[in-house]
Amino acid sequence: MKSRLVYLDNIKVALILLVVAHHAGQSYGPIDDWPLASTEKSMILGPFFDVNGAFFMGLFFLISAYFIPASIDKRGVYSFLKSRFIRLVIPFTFVVIVIFGPITYFVDGISGSFWKYMIYDYIGKLDFEVGHLWFISLLFFFSVCYVLKRVIIRTPSKHELSVEKTLGHKELFLFSILLIFSNFIIRIWFPVGEWVSIFPFMPVEVGRLPQYISFFAFGILAYRYNWLGNISISTGVIWMVIGILAALMQFVNVLTGIQSLFIWTIIEGFIGVGLIIGILVIGREYWNNRRKLLAFMAGNVFTVYIIHIFIVYALQGVMEEISSGALTKFFIVTILSIILSFLFSYLIKKIAFLEKIL
């Protein structure tokens, strides 16, 4: 029987493909802030990264948050936290210590004993490399904060709420303005690209924190008030158009040399709200079905998120030995990374005890 929330799984598949493409392109973008920066560069990847950053991780937070209230309602606080610990903290800790630790030692050319470095420096001094797993640590932190809120302040169950609320253009516009204002204020002190370690295991790009917090909270409230089911098709389509037009404006601005942080902050807010609302509503109406391939991919999204970065790095290194343009390399690395990531995810999940975690 078709589930009415299958579209959320399908959207997560699309998002993980975009995440892989985003990281595959970092080597060939205009800014040299990637461990394997290529000599071949493409300016068009700059606005591609900007548009992605405006919405895709926010949408991941929203979808993840949407299922949290129901899980706590059904399981209770203790069982929920236990499942989150197994699902998020265990694989996070394994990758950070067992994989990132040795990589840091060898790549950074650290002298001295490997075991001494791992025990006394990397673990002893809490000098962790977290990399792309910042999302997992921040998601767990947000989840714990929500649980604490539930414990301190009683939250009525969805069935106890007497009124479902619908979001219209006014509410979405006000949400966009609030997000824009929050981004503008926080970026006075923390521009995009500046990471701060709130905890040793949780680096955060503070300039994007308003987006992540806003859409995580949106996901919680969307479940409580059935927003995902109540936003009209016309509203979703209009906001999708707004998001696409704002994204196109950023491409035009960057490629024509218009580099205004003030203008970008405004555009970014409408990209985020527009694309996220549009994708959710259009997905609900036209992508709420599952084929075998999508079902397979949906079941591997989390594992692919964890492992894809190592495949991307390897392919970027190989491609540096091949003479070709930046965009050609970008597409090759993206396609091969997607295929290999899902293949390795499938093989990893064939291991019995890992399947229960991943």
C-alpha positions in Angstrom: 0.0 0.0 0.0 1.3 3.4 -0.9 2.3 5.6 2.0 1.3 9.2 1.9 4.8 10.1 3.2 6.8 8.2 0.6 7.6 11.5 -1.1 9.7 12.6 1.9 11.9 9.5 1.3 12.1 10.4 -2.4 13.1 13.9 -1.6 15.9 12.6 0.7 17.2 10.6 -2.2 17.3 13.7 -4.4 19.0 15.6 -1.6 21.8 13.0 -1.1 22.5 13.1 -4.8 22.8 16.9 -4.5 25.1 16.5 -1.5 27.4 14.2 -3.4 27.4 16.6 -6.4 28.1 19.5 -4.1 31.2 17.8 -2.6 32.3 16.5 -5.9 32.3 20.0 -7.3 34.2 21.6 -4.4 37.6 20.7 -6.0 36.7 22.6 -9.1 34.9 25.6 -7.7 36.3 29.2 -7.7 37.5 29.1 -4.0 40.5 27.0 -2.9 39.2 25.8 0.4 39.0 22.1 -0.3 41.7 19.5 0.6 42.0 18.4 -3.0 41.8 21.7 -4.9 42.1 21.2 -8.6 44.1 23.3 -11.0 41.0 23.3 -13.2 38.3 25.8 -12.1 34.8 26.7 -13.2 33.1 30.0 -12.1 29.6 28.6 -12.6 30.1 26.2 -9.7 30.3 29.2 -7.3 26.6 30.1 -7.5 25.7 26.3 -7.7 27.3 26.0 -4.2 25.5 29.2 -3.0 22.1 27.9 -4.1 22.7 24.5 -2.5 23.8 26.0 0.7 20.7 28.1 0.9 18.3 25.2 1.2 19.5 21.6 1.0 20.8 21.0 4.5 17.9 23.0 5.9 15.5 20.6 4.1 17.4 17.7 5.5 16.9 19.1 9.0 13.2 19.7 8.3 12.5 16.2 7.2 14.5 14.7 10.0 12.7 16.9 12.6 9.3 16.0 11.1 9.4 12.5 12.4 10.8 13.2 15.9 7.5 14.2 17.7 5.7 11.0 16.4 8.7 8.9 17.5 8.7 10.3 21.0 4.9 10.1 21.2 5.1 6.4 20.3 8.3 5.3 22.0 8.8 7.7 24.9 11.8 9.8 25.6 14.2 7.1 26.8 13.6 4.8 23.8 13.8 7.7 21.4 17.2 8.8 22.8 18.5 5.3 22.8 17.6 4.8 19.1 19.1 8.2 18.2 22.3 7.3 20.0 22.6 4.0 18.1 21.6 5.5 14.8 23.7 8.7 15.0 26.3 8.7 17.7 27.8 5.2 17.2 28.5 5.6 13.4 29.6 9.2 14.0 32.1 8.2 16.7 33.4 5.3 14.7 34.2 7.4 11.6 35.6 10.3 13.6 38.0 8.2 15.6 38.7 5.1 13.5 38.8 6.7 10.1 39.3 10.4 10.4 41.9 10.0 13.1 44.4 8.0 11.1 43.7 10.1 8.0 44.6 13.2 9.9 47.8 11.6 11.2 49.1 10.6 7.7 47.8 13.4 5.6 49.1 16.1 8.0 52.5 14.4 8.1 52.5 14.3 11.9 55.8 13.1 13.3 56.1 10.8 16.3 54.2 7.6 17.3 50.9 7.0 15.6 49.4 5.6 18.8 50.7 8.4 20.9 49.1 10.9 18.6 45.8 9.1 18.6 45.6 8.6 22.4 47.2 11.8 23.7 46.6 14.3 21.0 43.6 13.4 18.8 41.5 11.8 21.6 43.2 13.1 24.7 43.0 16.7 23.6 39.7 16.3 21.9 41.3 17.5 18.7 38.8 15.7 16.4 38.3 16.0 12.7 34.6 15.8 12.1 34.4 16.9 8.4 31.0 16.4 6.8 29.6 14.6 9.8 28.9 18.0 11.4 25.3 17.4 10.3 25.0 14.3 12.3 26.3 15.8 15.5 24.2 19.0 15.1 21.1 16.9 14.4 21.6 14.9 17.5 22.1 18.1 19.5 18.9 19.6 18.2 17.1 16.3 19.0 18.3 16.4 22.6 17.3 20.0 22.9 13.8 19.2 21.7 13.6 16.2 24.1 14.6 18.5 27.0 11.9 20.9 25.9 9.4 18.1 26.0 10.5 17.0 29.4 10.3 20.5 30.9 7.2 21.7 29.1 4.4 19.2 28.4 3.7 19.1 24.7 0.2 18.0 23.6 0.1 15.1 21.2 -1.0 15.7 17.6 -4.4 14.2 18.4 -4.9 16.6 21.3 -4.6 19.7 19.1 -8.0 21.0 18.2 -7.0 23.0 15.1 -4.8 22.2 12.2 -3.1 25.3 10.8 -2.5 26.2 7.2 0.4 28.2 5.9 -0.3 30.8 3.3 1.7 33.4 1.4 1.6 35.9 4.4 3.1 33.4 6.8 5.7 32.2 4.4 6.7 35.7 3.5 7.1 36.6 7.2 9.1 33.4 7.7 11.4 34.4 4.9 11.9 37.9 6.3 12.7 36.6 9.7 15.2 34.2 8.2 16.8 37.0 6.2 17.0 39.3 9.2 18.5 36.5 11.4 21.1 35.7 8.7 22.0 39.3 8.3 22.5 39.9 12.0 24.5 36.8 12.8 26.8 37.3 9.7 28.0 40.6 11.1 30.2 38.5 13.4 30.2 35.1 11.7 30.3 35.2 7.9 29.5 32.1 5.8 32.5 29.8 5.7 33.6 30.5 9.2 33.3 27.4 11.4 33.2 27.5 15.2 33.5 24.4 17.4 30.6 24.7 19.9 31.8 21.4 21.3 35.0 19.4 20.2 32.8 17.1 18.3 30.4 19.7 16.9 31.8 22.3 14.5 29.1 24.6 13.2 29.0 27.1 10.3 27.4 29.7 12.5 26.5 31.9 9.6 24.0 29.2 8.5 22.8 28.3 11.9 19.5 30.4 11.6 18.6 28.3 8.6 19.2 25.0 10.3 17.4 26.0 13.5 14.5 27.6 11.6 13.9 24.6 9.4 14.4 22.1 12.2 11.7 23.9 14.2 9.6 24.1 11.1 9.7 20.4 10.8 8.6 19.9 14.4 5.7 22.3 14.0 4.8 20.9 10.5 4.1 17.6 12.1 2.1 19.1 15.0 -0.1 21.2 12.7 0.0 19.1 9.6 1.5 21.9 7.5 2.9 19.5 5.0 -0.5 18.2 4.2 -2.3 21.6 4.3 -0.2 23.9 2.2 -2.1 24.3 -1.0 -0.7 23.2 -4.4 -1.0 26.8 -5.7 1.0 28.1 -2.8 3.7 25.5 -3.2 4.0 26.1 -6.9 4.2 29.9 -6.4 6.9 29.6 -3.8 8.8 27.1 -6.0 8.8 29.7 -8.7 10.0 32.3 -6.2 12.8 30.0 -5.2 13.9 29.2 -8.8 13.8 32.9 -9.8 15.9 33.8 -6.7 18.4 31.1 -7.6 18.6 32.3 -11.2 19.3 35.8 -9.8 22.2 34.6 -7.9 23.7 32.8 -10.9 23.3 36.1 -12.9 24.7 38.2 -10.1 27.8 36.1 -9.7 28.5 35.5 -13.3 28.1 39.3 -14.1 30.3 40.3 -11.2 27.7 41.7 -8.9 28.9 40.6 -5.4 26.8 42.2 -2.7 26.5 40.4 0.6 23.4 42.4 1.4 21.6 41.4 -1.9 22.8 37.8 -1.5 21.3 37.6 2.1 17.9 38.6 0.8 18.1 36.3 -2.2 19.3 33.4 -0.1 16.3 33.7 2.2 13.8 33.4 -0.6 15.8 30.6 -2.2 15.6 28.6 1.0 11.9 29.1 1.8 10.9 29.0 -1.8 12.6 25.8 -2.9 11.9 24.0 0.4 8.2 24.7 0.4 8.0 24.1 -3.4 9.8 20.8 -3.3 7.7 19.6 -0.3 4.4 20.5 -1.9 5.2 19.3 -5.4 6.7 16.1 -4.0 3.6 15.5 -2.0 1.4 15.9 -5.1 3.4 14.3 -7.9 6.2 12.2 -6.4 4.4 10.2 -3.7 5.1 6.8 -5.2 8.0 4.4 -5.0 9.8 2.3 -7.5 12.2 -0.4 -6.7 15.3 1.7 -7.4 14.0 4.6 -5.3 13.2 2.2 -2.5 16.7 0.9 -2.6 18.2 4.3 -2.7 16.0 5.6 0.1 17.2 2.8 2.3 20.8 3.8 1.8 20.7 7.6 2.1 22.2 7.7 5.6 25.1 5.3 4.8 25.8 7.1 1.6 26.0 10.4 3.5 28.6 8.9 5.8 30.8 7.2 3.2 30.5 9.3 0.0 33.2 11.8 1.0 36.0 9.2 0.9 34.9 8.1 -2.6 34.7 11.7 -3.7 38.3 12.4 -2.4 39.6 9.3 -4.2 38.0 10.1 -7.5 39.1 13.8 -7.3 42.7 12.6 -6.8 42.5 10.2 -9.8 41.0 12.9 -12.0 43.9 15.2 -11.3 46.0 12.8 -13.4 43.7 13.3 -16.4 43.7 16.3 -18.6 40.2 17.6 -18.9 38.1 20.7 -18.2 36.7 21.4 -14.7 33.0 20.8 -15.6 33.9 17.5 -17.3 35.8 16.4 -14.2 32.9 17.6 -12.0 30.3 15.5 -13.9 32.6 12.4 -14.0 33.4 12.6 -10.3 29.7 13.2 -9.4 28.3 10.3 -11.4 31.0 7.8 -10.4 30.7 8.9 -6.7 27.0 8.4 -6.7 27.2 4.9 -8.2 30.1 3.7 -6.0 28.6 5.3 -2.9 25.4 3.4 -3.2 27.3 0.2 -4.2 29.5 0.3 -1.2 26.5 1.3 1.0 24.7 -1.8 -0.2 27.8 -4.0 0.6 28.3 -2.5 4.0 24.7 -3.0 5.0 24.9 -6.7 4.1 27.0 -7.0 7.3 24.3 -8.0 9.9 25.2 -5.8 12.8 25.9 -2.8 10.6 22.5 -3.1 9.0 20.9 -2.5 12.4 22.8 0.7 12.9 23.0 2.1 9.3 
